[in-house]
Amino acid sequence: MAMWVESFEEYAQKLLSQAKITGAAVGLAKQGQMDYFRGFGLADDTEDALELTPDTVFGIGSVTKSFTCVAIMQLQEQGKLHVHDPVRKYIPELSTPNEDYTRAMTIHHLMTHTAGFPPLDSLVGAMKSSMLEDTANRTFSSGLQWDLDKAEAIETYDELLAYMAKLEYELLGAPGEHFSYSNDSYALLGIIVGRVSGIAYEQFVREHILEPAGMTNSAFLIEELPADAQVATLFTRKSPEEGGAVFRSPAWWDAPAMRSGGFLKSTIRDLLRYTELFRTGGLVGDKRLLSADSVKDMTTPYAPLTPFQGYGYGLMIGKDCHGGTLIEHGGAIKGVSAQIFTIPESDTTGAILMNVDGGPATDLMHGLLNEYRGQPAATPPFPYADYELPVERLATYVGEYRSSEGANVTVEIEENGLVLKAMGGKLPLRAVGEDGFVFKRGETDSYIRFFRDEAGEISRMGFGFRQLPKVSVGKEQTV
């Protein structure tokens, strides 16, 4: 056993126990060969539950977004589209509250979450049918507040486009001006893949990515997996107000109109094969899925996320992290916590999968990479230095920030400092830049940024990589 393994696993066991994770699978590969695998916990909580293996199937959530972008790049290489084409070229019926901005939206803007869409509530409508069939659970413990009874069911692409067309909202700005994580943008990309290729999005991904890459235990639907596939049972948790207890919730949520944003299922072994794409410049084994130029385009940080990270095409890129360029993406939905990553300079790839939402996948990724390089697991991946913020400016950030997607965040002043109330908790904010702050969620600093309007007043908050409008200034507070 390598020297780092024992200390990493001790760290992992502590995090997983604190987060009440039923099962977690962790894999790391060097030059395409699995160098480490460990299954923590089991695939279920029953007496005959199986141990986790590299081939145990989990959900991967928004890790799916990079697959969608690979599909777009493949179609560009075939000469069937270009990423700077207008979206209207392929979806002429797309309608938003601003016609000029709509005409200016390109595929590139969708892939980089810079089309200008604020967080919308389409996803809950797209998942409604499967959520209603879920007898164990109809809520998601992420802190999003959904009224499922009032949500309009969205079953098809046509229904999604019609729903988006009638929503009343304001675009964040002209395409390219603002980053705000958008599941709707990736739903539109799925529509484009289907219309340009002439086959369903799911079929295109299967035939052009999963099968060539040898991902034999990956699919959008459980019934499409091999008959002998071992599938981890899903668990979720009560809200923090209800104590956060984890419970068995085996039904999978699905969104046929938005699968391109986050509904693929996969395994550690399959994902280690897939991430080879970004390590090698387009190869999985001897199969070329993308050109080196396309991979370079996907891993270019076009939109800033934090002072240390940017967003490419379905991937987050961190410079000077763990000895190289950290290319990664996470995923979360009910019963799913997922992470893929690669550092091409060190020929390292990895994947982390859990069958409980709200799991510490990001912390485990950084802990694993730290220990693998001979550093303590809790070494911060990004050096956020303190920023001297005048006390009198604290009140400008106070207020409630809310999105139609279901996020509700409050900022208040306590003991001459800012605190963020979200997800049933109270989190102290530390200033790290002009209108930039971090808070501790688990072991890793999470970055938030406040945005100002033309008059210089705080109008939005970047939280969870989404821009949430400020809806009230809250109670008057003094420092």
C-alpha positions, 0 to 999 in steps of 0.5 A: 500500500502506498504511504499516502493511502492510509492518511487519505482514507482516514481523512475520507472516512471522517468526511463521509461519516460526518456527511452520513454517506451510505456509499462512496466510490473513489478512483484515481488513474495514472497514465490511463491505468487505475492506480487506486480504488476504494469503496467506502460503505455499501451499495445499499443499507440492507443485510445483503448489500454488496460492496462497491466496485469500480463497476458499481453504477451511480448517477453523475448529475451535471458531470453529464454537461461535459458529455453534451459539450463533447457531442457539440464539438464532434458535430463541429468537427463533422462540419454540421455546426460551429460553436459561434453559430446563432442558437436561432439557426437551430432553434428558430422558435427560441424566445426570451423577453429580449429579442435582440439578446436572443438573436445574439445568443450563440452555441458558445454562450450556452456551453459557457453559461454566458447566454444571459439566462438567470436561474429558471424553474424549468428543471422542476417541471421537467422532473415533475412526473418522476418526482410524483412517482417517487413515493419516498421523497419529493423534495431535494435537500440542497436548500432549493424551495420548490412547490411541486404542486404548482410546477407545470409538467414539461415532458418534451422539447416543444413543451420546454421551449413553449414554457421558456417563451412565456416566462416573465424574467429579465436576462442578466445582460447581453450574451457573453457579459455574465456567467450564471450556471444554467440548466436551461442552456444545456437543455437547449444544447441537447435540442441542438445535438438532436436536430443537427445529428438527426437522431435523439440526443441520448442515442448520439451520446451512446453511439459517439461517446459511450460505445467508442470509449468502452463505457459499457456500464453507462446509460441515461436509463437504468433499464438500458444498462447490462442485465448484470449491472450493479446499481447503487441504491439512492439515498437522500436526506431530510432538510437541515431544519428536520435534522438532516437524517439520511434515508433510503429513496430508491426512485430515480428522478428523470427529466426527458426534456433536460437530460443533456444537463445532468441525468447520465449514470456511470461508474468509476471505471467508465469515468476514468476512461472518459476523462482520458479525453481531457488528459490525452487531447482527445484519445481514449485508448486507441480511439480518437473521440475528439481532435486535440484542438477541440479538447483545447477549446473545451478546456479554455477558461472563457468565463471567470468563476473565481479568482482562480477558476474559469469555465470552459465547455462543460468543464471548470478549469483551475490554474496552478492547482495541485501541480498543474491545471485542474480540469473538473466538474461536479454533479448533484441531484437527489441521491447523487454526488459526483466529481470527475477531474484530471491534471494533464501535466501529471497524467492523473485522472480521477472520479468520485461517486456517492449515492447520497446527495450533499456529499463532500465530493469536492473535498474528497477530490482535493484531499485525494490529490493533496495526499497523492502529491505528499501534502496534508489532505486539508491543504487549501487548493486555492490561496484566498488572502484576506481583504480589508473591507471597511466596516461601513460597507458591510450594510450594502450587502445585507438583504435577501437574494432569491431565484425562481430556480428555488434558491433563497439566501439571506445576508446579515450582519453579526458581530461586525461581520457578514453571515450568509444564511442558506441551506439551513445553516449560518455561514460566516463570510470572509472578504477576499476581494472587491465584492468577493467573499468566501465561506467554509462549506465542508473543508474547502472555501466556497467563493461568492461575489456580489454584483452592482448595477449602473448606480453602484448598488448591490443588485445580485449575488453569485452563489453556487455559480448562479446569479441571484437577484437581490429582492429585499434589503432586509431589516435595518442593521448597524455595525 
